[in-house]
Amino acid sequence: RQRAFSGYEFHLHLCFSMQRRYHCKSSKQNLPCSGDVLVQNNWVKNASSIDPVEYAECVGNCMVNMLSGSNCSAHVDHGERDVEEIAGKVDMLGFVGLTEEWNMSVCLFHAKFGSPVL
């Protein structure tokens, strides 16, 4: 969930259809998307103009899509066989952490790969 919030605020990260619709420019230039509002010298998303739920749906299958070789925001119907193949790729990654459990994921990473747990 936190990753989706971050991507939403970060110029609708990897949701290319919404980036085009709301004219989002490069985040490096700190330019607003259409519908953003200026709050204390920072551009922020206006949820009544740019729907956060639509953004979440756009990138909701990002990891599965990327592991299958598709674009993050692609609308791909992954069949059962495809999902099994993708699940097999997760085993090859070596480690998968959860952003919702960041501290625990970092500890597990250190424990698995032999570095000191902080």
Backbone atoms as SQL, in Angstrom:
CREATE TABLE atoms (id INTEGER PRIMARY KEY, chain TEXT, resi INTEGER, resn TEXT, atom TEXT, x REAL, y REAL, z REAL);
INSERT INTO atoms VALUES
  (1, 'A', 1, 'ARG', 'N', 0.822, -1.189, 0.000),
  (2, 'A', 1, 'ARG', 'CA', 0.000, 0.000, 0.000),
  (3, 'A', 1, 'ARG', 'C', 0.868, 1.256, 0.000),
  (4, 'A', 2, 'GLN', 'N', 1.926, 1.276, 0.839),
  (5, 'A', 2, 'GLN', 'CA', 2.789, 2.449, 0.900),
  (6, 'A', 2, 'GLN', 'C', 3.465, 2.713, -0.444),
  (7, 'A', 3, 'ARG', 'N', 3.817, 1.644, -1.132),
  (8, 'A', 3, 'ARG', 'CA', 4.464, 1.782, -2.441),
  (9, 'A', 3, 'ARG', 'C', 3.520, 2.453, -3.426),
  (10, 'A', 4, 'ALA', 'N', 2.247, 2.092, -3.379),
  (11, 'A', 4, 'ALA', 'CA', 1.270, 2.716, -4.271),
  (12, 'A', 4, 'ALA', 'C', 1.095, 4.189, -3.933),
  (13, 'A', 5, 'PHE', 'N', 1.045, 4.523, -2.646),
  (14, 'A', 5, 'PHE', 'CA', 0.927, 5.936, -2.259),
  (15, 'A', 5, 'PHE', 'C', 2.131, 6.724, -2.772),
  (16, 'A', 6, 'SER', 'N', 3.309, 6.149, -2.617),
  (17, 'A', 6, 'SER', 'CA', 4.524, 6.819, -3.053),
  (18, 'A', 6, 'SER', 'C', 4.510, 7.045, -4.565),
  (19, 'A', 7, 'GLY', 'N', 4.154, 6.021, -5.322),
  (20, 'A', 7, 'GLY', 'CA', 4.105, 6.138, -6.776),
  (21, 'A', 7, 'GLY', 'C', 3.056, 7.124, -7.242),
  (22, 'A', 8, 'TYR', 'N', 1.929, 7.169, -6.552),
  (23, 'A', 8, 'TYR', 'CA', 0.859, 8.117, -6.872),
  (24, 'A', 8, 'TYR', 'C', 1.385, 9.549, -6.752),
  (25, 'A', 9, 'GLU', 'N', 2.036, 9.858, -5.658),
  (26, 'A', 9, 'GLU', 'CA', 2.571, 11.203, -5.460),
  (27, 'A', 9, 'GLU', 'C', 3.763, 11.487, -6.372),
  (28, 'A', 10, 'PHE', 'N', 4.474, 10.453, -6.769),
  (29, 'A', 10, 'PHE', 'CA', 5.671, 10.612, -7.598),
  (30, 'A', 10, 'PHE', 'C', 5.303, 10.565, -9.078),
  (31, 'A', 11, 'HIS', 'N', 4.490, 11.508, -9.489),
  (32, 'A', 11, 'HIS', 'CA', 4.103, 11.685, -10.892),
  (33, 'A', 11, 'HIS', 'C', 3.443, 10.445, -11.501),
  (34, 'A', 12, 'LEU', 'N', 2.610, 9.770, -10.704),
  (35, 'A', 12, 'LEU', 'CA', 1.875, 8.586, -11.178),
  (36, 'A', 12, 'LEU', 'C', 2.845, 7.550, -11.760),
  (37, 'A', 13, 'HIS', 'N', 3.874, 7.277, -10.982),
  (38, 'A', 13, 'HIS', 'CA', 4.988, 6.423, -11.383),
  (39, 'A', 13, 'HIS', 'C', 4.537, 5.122, -12.047),
  (40, 'A', 14, 'LEU', 'N', 5.018, 4.890, -13.249),
  (41, 'A', 14, 'LEU', 'CA', 4.812, 3.683, -14.048),
  (42, 'A', 14, 'LEU', 'C', 3.378, 3.442, -14.514),
  (43, 'A', 15, 'CYS', 'N', 2.475, 4.389, -14.317),
  (44, 'A', 15, 'CYS', 'CA', 1.133, 4.279, -14.903),
  (45, 'A', 15, 'CYS', 'C', 1.085, 5.234, -16.097),
  (46, 'A', 16, 'PHE', 'N', 1.564, 4.735, -17.220),
  (47, 'A', 16, 'PHE', 'CA', 1.781, 5.591, -18.381),
  (48, 'A', 16, 'PHE', 'C', 0.489, 6.175, -18.947),
  (49, 'A', 17, 'SER', 'N', -0.600, 5.425, -18.881),
  (50, 'A', 17, 'SER', 'CA', -1.864, 5.950, -19.400),
  (51, 'A', 17, 'SER', 'C', -2.329, 7.161, -18.590),
  (52, 'A', 18, 'MET', 'N', -2.198, 7.106, -17.268),
  (53, 'A', 18, 'MET', 'CA', -2.584, 8.251, -16.440),
  (54, 'A', 18, 'MET', 'C', -1.586, 9.397, -16.586),
  (55, 'A', 19, 'GLN', 'N', -0.305, 9.068, -16.751),
  (56, 'A', 19, 'GLN', 'CA', 0.690, 10.121, -16.962),
  (57, 'A', 19, 'GLN', 'C', 0.366, 10.913, -18.226),
  (58, 'A', 20, 'ARG', 'N', -0.039, 10.216, -19.279),
  (59, 'A', 20, 'ARG', 'CA', -0.410, 10.909, -20.519),
  (60, 'A', 20, 'ARG', 'C', -1.667, 11.746, -20.324),
  (61, 'A', 21, 'ARG', 'N', -2.673, 11.152, -19.680),
  (62, 'A', 21, 'ARG', 'CA', -3.957, 11.842, -19.502),
  (63, 'A', 21, 'ARG', 'C', -3.811, 13.107, -18.662),
  (64, 'A', 22, 'TYR', 'N', -2.968, 13.069, -17.642),
  (65, 'A', 22, 'TYR', 'CA', -2.800, 14.214, -16.750),
  (66, 'A', 22, 'TYR', 'C', -1.537, 15.026, -17.060),
  (67, 'A', 23, 'HIS', 'N', -0.931, 14.763, -18.218),
  (68, 'A', 23, 'HIS', 'CA', 0.209, 15.547, -18.704),
  (69, 'A', 23, 'HIS', 'C', 1.331, 15.645, -17.674),
  (70, 'A', 24, 'CYS', 'N', 1.670, 14.523, -17.073),
  (71, 'A', 24, 'CYS', 'CA', 2.766, 14.502, -16.108),
  (72, 'A', 24, 'CYS', 'C', 4.087, 14.566, -16.856),
  (73, 'A', 25, 'LYS', 'N', 4.929, 15.474, -16.456),
  (74, 'A', 25, 'LYS', 'CA', 6.252, 15.630, -17.060),
  (75, 'A', 25, 'LYS', 'C', 7.264, 14.909, -16.188),
  (76, 'A', 26, 'SER', 'N', 8.492, 15.027, -16.532),
  (77, 'A', 26, 'SER', 'CA', 9.563, 14.375, -15.786),
  (78, 'A', 26, 'SER', 'C', 9.556, 14.821, -14.331),
  (79, 'A', 27, 'SER', 'N', 9.637, 13.860, -13.436),
  (80, 'A', 27, 'SER', 'CA', 9.678, 14.187, -12.009),
  (81, 'A', 27, 'SER', 'C', 10.969, 14.909, -11.644),
  (82, 'A', 28, 'LYS', 'N', 12.012, 14.757, -12.455),
  (83, 'A', 28, 'LYS', 'CA', 13.286, 15.418, -12.178),
  (84, 'A', 28, 'LYS', 'C', 13.150, 16.939, -12.266),
  (85, 'A', 29, 'GLN', 'N', 12.186, 17.394, -13.066),
  (86, 'A', 29, 'GLN', 'CA', 11.999, 18.835, -13.233),
  (87, 'A', 29, 'GLN', 'C', 11.017, 19.405, -12.219),
  (88, 'A', 30, 'ASN', 'N', 10.431, 18.552, -11.378),
  (89, 'A', 30, 'ASN', 'CA', 9.453, 18.967, -10.367),
  (90, 'A', 30, 'ASN', 'C', 8.305, 19.775, -10.963),
  (91, 'A', 31, 'LEU', 'N', 7.822, 19.341, -12.127),
  (92, 'A', 31, 'LEU', 'CA', 6.685, 19.980, -12.768),
  (93, 'A', 31, 'LEU', 'C', 5.411, 19.252, -12.366),
  (94, 'A', 32, 'PRO', 'N', 4.312, 19.959, -12.207),
  (95, 'A', 32, 'PRO', 'CA', 3.073, 19.312, -11.767),
  (96, 'A', 32, 'PRO', 'C', 2.378, 18.557, -12.896),
  (97, 'A', 33, 'CYS', 'N', 1.543, 17.630, -12.503),
  (98, 'A', 33, 'CYS', 'CA', 0.603, 17.005, -13.419),
  (99, 'A', 33, 'CYS', 'C', -0.644, 17.892, -13.440),
  (100, 'A', 34, 'SER', 'N', -1.445, 17.806, -14.493),
  (101, 'A', 34, 'SER', 'CA', -2.710, 18.537, -14.505),
  (102, 'A', 34, 'SER', 'C', -3.564, 18.025, -13.354),
  (103, 'A', 35, 'GLY', 'N', -4.078, 18.919, -12.551),
  (104, 'A', 35, 'GLY', 'CA', -4.881, 18.525, -11.396),
  (105, 'A', 35, 'GLY', 'C', -4.125, 18.588, -10.084),
  (106, 'A', 36, 'ASP', 'N', -2.784, 18.717, -10.132),
  (107, 'A', 36, 'ASP', 'CA', -2.010, 18.876, -8.900),
  (108, 'A', 36, 'ASP', 'C', -2.294, 20.251, -8.297),
  (109, 'A', 37, 'VAL', 'N', -2.066, 20.360, -7.004),
  (110, 'A', 37, 'VAL', 'CA', -2.251, 21.642, -6.330),
  (111, 'A', 37, 'VAL', 'C', -0.951, 22.007, -5.608),
  (112, 'A', 38, 'LEU', 'N', -0.699, 23.303, -5.526),
  (113, 'A', 38, 'LEU', 'CA', 0.504, 23.796, -4.858),
  (114, 'A', 38, 'LEU', 'C', 0.191, 24.027, -3.385),
  (115, 'A', 39, 'VAL', 'N', 0.907, 23.289, -2.521),
  (116, 'A', 39, 'VAL', 'CA', 0.725, 23.413, -1.077),
  (117, 'A', 39, 'VAL', 'C', 2.094, 23.679, -0.463),
  (118, 'A', 40, 'GLN', 'N', 2.249, 24.845, 0.116),
  (119, 'A', 40, 'GLN', 'CA', 3.503, 25.244, 0.754),
  (120, 'A', 40, 'GLN', 'C', 4.710, 24.994, -0.157),
  (121, 'A', 41, 'ASN', 'N', 4.608, 25.481, -1.375),
  (122, 'A', 41, 'ASN', 'CA', 5.665, 25.383, -2.387),
  (123, 'A', 41, 'ASN', 'C', 5.954, 23.965, -2.867),
  (124, 'A', 42, 'ASN', 'N', 5.045, 23.025, -2.638),
  (125, 'A', 42, 'ASN', 'CA', 5.190, 21.651, -3.128),
  (126, 'A', 42, 'ASN', 'C', 3.949, 21.268, -3.915),
  (127, 'A', 43, 'TRP', 'N', 4.156, 20.639, -5.071),
  (128, 'A', 43, 'TRP', 'CA', 3.029, 20.145, -5.852),
  (129, 'A', 43, 'TRP', 'C', 2.584, 18.803, -5.281),
  (130, 'A', 44, 'VAL', 'N', 1.301, 18.666, -4.981),
  (131, 'A', 44, 'VAL', 'CA', 0.740, 17.417, -4.461),
  (132, 'A', 44, 'VAL', 'C', -0.472, 17.030, -5.289),
  (133, 'A', 45, 'LYS', 'N', -0.784, 15.754, -5.280),
  (134, 'A', 45, 'LYS', 'CA', -1.937, 15.253, -6.018),
  (135, 'A', 45, 'LYS', 'C', -3.227, 15.677, -5.328),
  (136, 'A', 46, 'ASN', 'N', -4.195, 16.042, -6.121),
  (137, 'A', 46, 'ASN', 'CA', -5.532, 16.360, -5.633),
  (138, 'A', 46, 'ASN', 'C', -6.395, 15.136, -5.908),
  (139, 'A', 47, 'ALA', 'N', -6.729, 14.389, -4.872),
  (140, 'A', 47, 'ALA', 'CA', -7.452, 13.123, -5.033),
  (141, 'A', 47, 'ALA', 'C', -8.820, 13.303, -5.687),
  (142, 'A', 48, 'SER', 'N', -9.391, 14.492, -5.626),
  (143, 'A', 48, 'SER', 'CA', -10.677, 14.703, -6.295),
  (144, 'A', 48, 'SER', 'C', -10.488, 14.924, -7.791),
  (145, 'A', 49, 'SER', 'N', -9.266, 15.226, -8.220),
  (146, 'A', 49, 'SER', 'CA', -8.975, 15.398, -9.649),
  (147, 'A', 49, 'SER', 'C', -8.304, 14.164, -10.245),
  (148, 'A', 50, 'ILE', 'N', -7.387, 13.566, -9.492),
  (149, 'A', 50, 'ILE', 'CA', -6.644, 12.395, -9.964),
  (150, 'A', 50, 'ILE', 'C', -6.918, 11.262, -8.976),
  (151, 'A', 51, 'ASP', 'N', -7.701, 10.296, -9.416),
  (152, 'A', 51, 'ASP', 'CA', -8.206, 9.236, -8.541),
  (153, 'A', 51, 'ASP', 'C', -7.096, 8.286, -8.079),
  (154, 'A', 52, 'PRO', 'N', -6.811, 8.228, -6.778),
  (155, 'A', 52, 'PRO', 'CA', -5.772, 7.319, -6.290),
  (156, 'A', 52, 'PRO', 'C', -6.140, 5.841, -6.454),
  (157, 'A', 53, 'VAL', 'N', -7.429, 5.527, -6.416),
  (158, 'A', 53, 'VAL', 'CA', -7.851, 4.132, -6.598),
  (159, 'A', 53, 'VAL', 'C', -7.569, 3.687, -8.035),
  (160, 'A', 54, 'GLU', 'N', -7.824, 4.572, -8.993),
  (161, 'A', 54, 'GLU', 'CA', -7.521, 4.251, -10.392),
  (162, 'A', 54, 'GLU', 'C', -6.028, 3.996, -10.564),
  (163, 'A', 55, 'TYR', 'N', -5.208, 4.821, -9.897),
  (164, 'A', 55, 'TYR', 'CA', -3.765, 4.616, -9.974),
  (165, 'A', 55, 'TYR', 'C', -3.384, 3.256, -9.380),
  (166, 'A', 56, 'ALA', 'N', -3.932, 2.933, -8.220),
  (167, 'A', 56, 'ALA', 'CA', -3.626, 1.654, -7.570),
  (168, 'A', 56, 'ALA', 'C', -4.018, 0.482, -8.469),
  (169, 'A', 57, 'GLU', 'N', -5.152, 0.599, -9.145),
  (170, 'A', 57, 'GLU', 'CA', -5.576, -0.465, -10.064),
  (171, 'A', 57, 'GLU', 'C', -4.644, -0.552, -11.266),
  (172, 'A', 58, 'CYS', 'N', -4.139, 0.595, -11.704),
  (173, 'A', 58, 'CYS', 'CA', -3.234, 0.626, -12.857),
  (174, 'A', 58, 'CYS', 'C', -1.944, -0.134, -12.578),
  (175, 'A', 59, 'VAL', 'N', -1.402, 0.011, -11.378),
  (176, 'A', 59, 'VAL', 'CA', -0.113, -0.616, -11.060),
  (177, 'A', 59, 'VAL', 'C', -0.253, -1.798, -10.101),
  (178, 'A', 60, 'GLY', 'N', -1.472, -2.246, -9.879),
  (179, 'A', 60, 'GLY', 'CA', -1.739, -3.292, -8.898),
  (180, 'A', 60, 'GLY', 'C', -1.071, -4.622, -9.171),
  (181, 'A', 61, 'ASN', 'N', -0.796, -4.926, -10.421),
  (182, 'A', 61, 'ASN', 'CA', -0.147, -6.194, -10.766),
  (183, 'A', 61, 'ASN', 'C', 1.284, -5.969, -11.237),
  (184, 'A', 62, 'CYS', 'N', 1.886, -4.900, -10.783),
  (185, 'A', 62, 'CYS', 'CA', 3.202, -4.497, -11.286),
  (186, 'A', 62, 'CYS', 'C', 4.240, -5.607, -11.161),
  (187, 'A', 63, 'MET', 'N', 4.413, -6.169, -9.990),
  (188, 'A', 63, 'MET', 'CA', 5.469, -7.172, -9.805),
  (189, 'A', 63, 'MET', 'C', 5.215, -8.400, -10.673),
  (190, 'A', 64, 'VAL', 'N', 3.965, -8.861, -10.716),
  (191, 'A', 64, 'VAL', 'CA', 3.636, -10.022, -11.554),
  (192, 'A', 64, 'VAL', 'C', 3.911, -9.695, -13.016),
  (193, 'A', 65, 'ASN', 'N', 3.492, -8.511, -13.448),
  (194, 'A', 65, 'ASN', 'CA', 3.730, -8.122, -14.840),
  (195, 'A', 65, 'ASN', 'C', 5.217, -8.059, -15.157),
  (196, 'A', 66, 'MET', 'N', 5.998, -7.460, -14.266),
  (197, 'A', 66, 'MET', 'CA', 7.429, -7.331, -14.529),
  (198, 'A', 66, 'MET', 'C', 8.121, -8.696, -14.542),
  (199, 'A', 67, 'LEU', 'N', 7.711, -9.586, -13.651),
  (200, 'A', 67, 'LEU', 'CA', 8.312, -10.923, -13.643),
  (201, 'A', 67, 'LEU', 'C', 7.932, -11.727, -14.887),
  (202, 'A', 68, 'SER', 'N', 6.816, -11.356, -15.527),
  (203, 'A', 68, 'SER', 'CA', 6.413, -12.049, -16.756),
  (204, 'A', 68, 'SER', 'C', 7.000, -11.386, -17.991),
  (205, 'A', 69, 'GLY', 'N', 7.734, -10.279, -17.792),
  (206, 'A', 69, 'GLY', 'CA', 8.346, -9.593, -18.921),
  (207, 'A', 69, 'GLY', 'C', 7.475, -8.501, -19.514),
  (208, 'A', 70, 'SER', 'N', 6.375, -8.188, -18.851),
  (209, 'A', 70, 'SER', 'CA', 5.469, -7.143, -19.328),
  (210, 'A', 70, 'SER', 'C', 5.764, -5.824, -18.625),
  (211, 'A', 71, 'ASN', 'N', 5.215, -4.758, -19.159),
  (212, 'A', 71, 'ASN', 'CA', 5.295, -3.442, -18.549),
  (213, 'A', 71, 'ASN', 'C', 4.530, -3.449, -17.239),
  (214, 'A', 72, 'CYS', 'N', 4.961, -2.686, -16.267),
  (215, 'A', 72, 'CYS', 'CA', 4.337, -2.640, -14.941),
  (216, 'A', 72, 'CYS', 'C', 2.827, -2.416, -15.017),
  (217, 'A', 73, 'SER', 'N', 2.399, -1.469, -15.817),
  (218, 'A', 73, 'SER', 'CA', 0.970, -1.121, -15.868),
  (219, 'A', 73, 'SER', 'C', 0.221, -1.835, -16.982),
  (220, 'A', 74, 'ALA', 'N', 0.829, -2.865, -17.570),
  (221, 'A', 74, 'ALA', 'CA', 0.164, -3.604, -18.649),
  (222, 'A', 74, 'ALA', 'C', -1.079, -4.322, -18.120),
  (223, 'A', 75, 'HIS', 'N', -2.074, -4.413, -18.950),
  (224, 'A', 75, 'HIS', 'CA', -3.296, -5.139, -18.594),
  (225, 'A', 75, 'HIS', 'C', -3.212, -6.520, -19.236),
  (226, 'A', 76, 'VAL', 'N', -2.577, -7.429, -18.508),
  (227, 'A', 76, 'VAL', 'CA', -2.322, -8.775, -19.009),
  (228, 'A', 76, 'VAL', 'C', -3.134, -9.758, -18.195),
  (229, 'A', 77, 'ASP', 'N', -3.789, -10.682, -18.892),
  (230, 'A', 77, 'ASP', 'CA', -4.515, -11.744, -18.200),
  (231, 'A', 77, 'ASP', 'C', -3.548, -12.913, -18.027),
  (232, 'A', 78, 'HIS', 'N', -2.986, -13.030, -16.830),
  (233, 'A', 78, 'HIS', 'CA', -2.032, -14.099, -16.568),
  (234, 'A', 78, 'HIS', 'C', -2.802, -15.384, -16.280),
  (235, 'A', 79, 'GLY', 'N', -2.637, -16.346, -17.152),
  (236, 'A', 79, 'GLY', 'CA', -3.288, -17.631, -16.953),
  (237, 'A', 79, 'GLY', 'C', -2.612, -18.423, -15.849),
  (238, 'A', 80, 'GLU', 'N', -3.211, -19.550, -15.502),
  (239, 'A', 80, 'GLU', 'CA', -2.694, -20.373, -14.398),
  (240, 'A', 80, 'GLU', 'C', -1.260, -20.827, -14.670),
  (241, 'A', 81, 'ARG', 'N', -0.987, -21.234, -15.898),
  (242, 'A', 81, 'ARG', 'CA', 0.364, -21.689, -16.249),
  (243, 'A', 81, 'ARG', 'C', 1.370, -20.543, -16.125),
  (244, 'A', 82, 'ASP', 'N', 0.969, -19.360, -16.576),
  (245, 'A', 82, 'ASP', 'CA', 1.817, -18.181, -16.501),
  (246, 'A', 82, 'ASP', 'C', 2.134, -17.843, -15.046),
  (247, 'A', 83, 'VAL', 'N', 1.138, -17.928, -14.178),
  (248, 'A', 83, 'VAL', 'CA', 1.335, -17.618, -12.760),
  (249, 'A', 83, 'VAL', 'C', 2.304, -18.619, -12.128),
  (250, 'A', 84, 'GLU', 'N', 2.201, -19.890, -12.486),
  (251, 'A', 84, 'GLU', 'CA', 3.133, -20.890, -11.966),
  (252, 'A', 84, 'GLU', 'C', 4.566, -20.586, -12.402),
  (253, 'A', 85, 'GLU', 'N', 4.734, -20.171, -13.649),
  (254, 'A', 85, 'GLU', 'CA', 6.061, -19.825, -14.150),
  (255, 'A', 85, 'GLU', 'C', 6.612, -18.603, -13.415),
  (256, 'A', 86, 'ILE', 'N', 5.755, -17.617, -13.187),
  (257, 'A', 86, 'ILE', 'CA', 6.166, -16.405, -12.477),
  (258, 'A', 86, 'ILE', 'C', 6.543, -16.740, -11.038),
  (259, 'A', 87, 'ALA', 'N', 5.757, -17.592, -10.391),
  (260, 'A', 87, 'ALA', 'CA', 6.066, -17.993, -9.014),
  (261, 'A', 87, 'ALA', 'C', 7.420, -18.689, -8.953),
  (262, 'A', 88, 'GLY', 'N', 7.754, -19.456, -9.971),
  (263, 'A', 88, 'GLY', 'CA', 9.066, -20.098, -10.037),
  (264, 'A', 88, 'GLY', 'C', 10.193, -19.079, -10.122),
  (265, 'A', 89, 'LYS', 'N', 9.956, -17.954, -10.780),
  (266, 'A', 89, 'LYS', 'CA', 10.977, -16.905, -10.883),
  (267, 'A', 89, 'LYS', 'C', 11.238, -16.255, -9.533),
  (268, 'A', 90, 'VAL', 'N', 10.218, -16.188, -8.690),
  (269, 'A', 90, 'VAL', 'CA', 10.400, -15.605, -7.363),
  (270, 'A', 90, 'VAL', 'C', 11.446, -16.405, -6.590),
  (271, 'A', 91, 'ASP', 'N', 11.418, -17.737, -6.726),
  (272, 'A', 91, 'ASP', 'CA', 12.410, -18.582, -6.058),
  (273, 'A', 91, 'ASP', 'C', 13.835, -18.250, -6.515),
  (274, 'A', 92, 'MET', 'N', 13.982, -17.823, -7.772),
  (275, 'A', 92, 'MET', 'CA', 15.305, -17.512, -8.321),
  (276, 'A', 92, 'MET', 'C', 15.834, -16.161, -7.832),
  (277, 'A', 93, 'LEU', 'N', 14.970, -15.308, -7.290),
  (278, 'A', 93, 'LEU', 'CA', 15.400, -13.972, -6.861),
  (279, 'A', 93, 'LEU', 'C', 16.330, -14.015, -5.655),
  (280, 'A', 94, 'GLY', 'N', 16.206, -15.010, -4.833),
  (281, 'A', 94, 'GLY', 'CA', 17.054, -15.107, -3.653),
  (282, 'A', 94, 'GLY', 'C', 16.424, -14.501, -2.413),
  (283, 'A', 95, 'PHE', 'N', 15.753, -13.380, -2.576),
  (284, 'A', 95, 'PHE', 'CA', 15.126, -12.737, -1.431),
  (285, 'A', 95, 'PHE', 'C', 14.020, -11.808, -1.919),
  (286, 'A', 96, 'VAL', 'N', 12.912, -11.823, -1.216),
  (287, 'A', 96, 'VAL', 'CA', 11.809, -10.901, -1.494),
  (288, 'A', 96, 'VAL', 'C', 11.380, -10.300, -0.167),
  (289, 'A', 97, 'GLY', 'N', 11.455, -8.986, -0.050),
  (290, 'A', 97, 'GLY', 'CA', 11.019, -8.301, 1.161),
  (291, 'A', 97, 'GLY', 'C', 9.662, -7.658, 0.955),
  (292, 'A', 98, 'LEU', 'N', 9.031, -7.304, 2.048),
  (293, 'A', 98, 'LEU', 'CA', 7.723, -6.655, 2.000),
  (294, 'A', 98, 'LEU', 'C', 7.854, -5.221, 2.491),
  (295, 'A', 99, 'THR', 'N', 7.367, -4.267, 1.706),
  (296, 'A', 99, 'THR', 'CA', 7.465, -2.872, 2.142),
  (297, 'A', 99, 'THR', 'C', 6.640, -2.634, 3.394),
  (298, 'A', 100, 'GLU', 'N', 5.544, -3.375, 3.554),
  (299, 'A', 100, 'GLU', 'CA', 4.707, -3.217, 4.743),
  (300, 'A', 100, 'GLU', 'C', 5.410, -3.716, 6.000),
  (301, 'A', 101, 'GLU', 'N', 6.417, -4.562, 5.829),
  (302, 'A', 101, 'GLU', 'CA', 7.209, -5.099, 6.941),
  (303, 'A', 101, 'GLU', 'C', 8.682, -4.787, 6.696),
  (304, 'A', 102, 'TRP', 'N', 8.970, -3.514, 6.449),
  (305, 'A', 102, 'TRP', 'CA', 10.301, -3.093, 6.050),
  (306, 'A', 102, 'TRP', 'C', 11.378, -3.501, 7.060),
  (307, 'A', 103, 'ASN', 'N', 11.197, -3.171, 8.327),
  (308, 'A', 103, 'ASN', 'CA', 12.213, -3.483, 9.341),
  (309, 'A', 103, 'ASN', 'C', 12.478, -4.978, 9.423),
  (310, 'A', 104, 'MET', 'N', 11.410, -5.764, 9.435),
  (311, 'A', 104, 'MET', 'CA', 11.576, -7.218, 9.499),
  (312, 'A', 104, 'MET', 'C', 12.251, -7.747, 8.226),
  (313, 'A', 105, 'SER', 'N', 11.899, -7.191, 7.081),
  (314, 'A', 105, 'SER', 'CA', 12.506, -7.620, 5.817),
  (315, 'A', 105, 'SER', 'C', 14.003, -7.345, 5.807),
  (316, 'A', 106, 'VAL', 'N', 14.403, -6.178, 6.299),
  (317, 'A', 106, 'VAL', 'CA', 15.831, -5.849, 6.353),
  (318, 'A', 106, 'VAL', 'C', 16.560, -6.815, 7.290),
  (319, 'A', 107, 'CYS', 'N', 15.973, -7.113, 8.436),
  (320, 'A', 107, 'CYS', 'CA', 16.590, -8.073, 9.371),
  (321, 'A', 107, 'CYS', 'C', 16.723, -9.451, 8.736),
  (322, 'A', 108, 'LEU', 'N', 15.675, -9.903, 8.059),
  (323, 'A', 108, 'LEU', 'CA', 15.732, -11.214, 7.402),
  (324, 'A', 108, 'LEU', 'C', 16.778, -11.242, 6.291),
  (325, 'A', 109, 'PHE', 'N', 16.882, -10.138, 5.549),
  (326, 'A', 109, 'PHE', 'CA', 17.893, -10.055, 4.497),
  (327, 'A', 109, 'PHE', 'C', 19.293, -10.222, 5.096),
  (328, 'A', 110, 'HIS', 'N', 19.562, -9.472, 6.172),
  (329, 'A', 110, 'HIS', 'CA', 20.874, -9.578, 6.814),
  (330, 'A', 110, 'HIS', 'C', 21.107, -10.982, 7.350),
  (331, 'A', 111, 'ALA', 'N', 20.110, -11.574, 7.975),
  (332, 'A', 111, 'ALA', 'CA', 20.255, -12.925, 8.516),
  (333, 'A', 111, 'ALA', 'C', 20.513, -13.942, 7.415),
  (334, 'A', 112, 'LYS', 'N', 19.827, -13.805, 6.292),
  (335, 'A', 112, 'LYS', 'CA', 19.968, -14.765, 5.202),
  (336, 'A', 112, 'LYS', 'C', 21.324, -14.671, 4.541),
  (337, 'A', 113, 'PHE', 'N', 21.844, -13.475, 4.385),
  (338, 'A', 113, 'PHE', 'CA', 23.075, -13.295, 3.626),
  (339, 'A', 113, 'PHE', 'C', 24.304, -13.068, 4.507),
  (340, 'A', 114, 'GLY', 'N', 24.157, -13.295, 5.826),
  (341, 'A', 114, 'GLY', 'CA', 25.305, -13.330, 6.713),
  (342, 'A', 114, 'GLY', 'C', 25.886, -12.016, 7.162),
  (343, 'A', 115, 'SER', 'N', 25.196, -10.932, 6.951),
  (344, 'A', 115, 'SER', 'CA', 25.711, -9.665, 7.465),
  (345, 'A', 115, 'SER', 'C', 25.071, -9.377, 8.810),
  (346, 'A', 116, 'PRO', 'N', 25.692, -8.522, 9.615),
  (347, 'A', 116, 'PRO', 'CA', 25.165, -8.256, 10.952),
  (348, 'A', 116, 'PRO', 'C', 23.764, -7.613, 10.907),
  (349, 'A', 117, 'VAL', 'N', 22.913, -8.081, 11.785),
  (350, 'A', 117, 'VAL', 'CA', 21.585, -7.507, 11.896),
  (351, 'A', 117, 'VAL', 'C', 21.710, -6.276, 12.783),
  (352, 'A', 118, 'LEU', 'N', 21.254, -5.145, 12.306),
  (353, 'A', 118, 'LEU', 'CA', 21.408, -3.885, 13.052),
  (354, 'A', 118, 'LEU', 'C', 20.335, -3.717, 14.083);
